[in-house]
Amino acid sequence: MQAKGDAVGARQRMLEATMRAHASDLLAYGRVLTGSSSGAVDLVEAALARVVGRGPLPETPDDAAVAVRAALRRAAVRMDRGPVETPATDDPDEAATLAALATLAPRERAVLVMRYRDGLAVDAIAIETSLRAGAVREALTRAVEQLSAARPGLGLRLDDVLEGGLFESTTIAIGGAR
């Protein structure tokens, strides 16, 4: 019985250490993926439970953060549409862009974030999210078409979104930066 208690304690310590070191970064990433603070909290809590709550325990909080980011990506493309917040801004162009982003379906928003924020190529997004590459291309195409219609000045190009990016999805986390 002592061994089970030790394992639970180790998981609790890893959870606490990961949250101390990476909570703000993980919540910010969840917010970008979902467009919502409440959606981000739910997504991060579920990802932490998956990564730290079961299976092999990550060796360090940085390792846990990398695994949580991967879990966030997988979950974000499968979310139901929830409330999306449009932050207040004095810049009318930024406000229009944020409003256009708020209209995207969760999968479209998430893959667009992975493509442009994380710089991942279609095949890397497919691997990270366990989606078929064709499903990723479809979601990116819909996202670019919708955003381009709403905000032509953004200069989004379908060929760039589908052909650009890095295949390598390895992340190195050092003190919360990646």
Summary of the structure (lengths in Angstrom):
residues: 178
radius of gyration: 17.5
end to end distance: 38.9
largest distance: 62.9
contacts: 543
relative contact order: 0.13
helix: 69%
strand: 2%
